[in-house]
Amino acid sequence: PLYSNLVRFFKYLLPFSAVILILAVVAWPYLQKENIQLSIGFATGMMGESEEPTMVNPRYTGVDKDNQPFAVTADLAHNLVMDTAHVELQMPKADIAMTDGSWMAVTAETGVFDRDVKSLDLAGSVNLFHDQGYELNTDVLHINIQARTAESAVSVQGQGPIGDLTSEGVRVNNVTRIIVFTGKASLIL
């Protein structure tokens, strides 16, 4: 009899508790005395000491001449005046998807993006990655996004599935899929 009475008690208590809990959840916003609102406005201060327009986390997307999508992003962008095509980037990243499904990505410390020519001049710890496992590192790299080419005339180190290499420069042509290592070059297989 004690067990039966306990079961009967919980048979009514649990659904009653569920109804009370649902009513509390529905009524909770109406019981709050403070009305919390989100306001959006413009900051009056400048980032850093420069008075030029600055954008945080900019993203520029487009397609190259073969309709392959590309994107250029950065942590900060300066020199955003509309009558100039050059945008200065801090911590830029660029990637392009190829029609065969592969992709390439590039990162650097600084860069200048030319919106008209669709080129990107990168400097400082430039890393070029290809999805097939290849990586190139250099200090300076010029990328022509429209022509799908990249070029550097300074020391390049690379690694990939076939081995490690160093050279005095590099020219990458993604249309012909040919990479030319210029100057003195060394490959360890």
LINNORUR-V261877 format. One record per helix or strand of 2 or more residues. SS is the DSSP state (~ for helix, > for strand). FROM is the first residue (numbers start at 1). TO is the last residue. If there is no record, write none. Layout:
BEGIN
SS_FROM_TO + SS_FROM_TO
END
This chain:
BEGIN
~_2_31 + >_54_56 + >_59_63 + >_69_73 + >_76_78 + >_86_90 + >_93_97 + >_103_107 + >_110_114 + >_119_130 + >_134_144 + >_149_152 + >_156_160 + >_163_173 + >_178_188
END
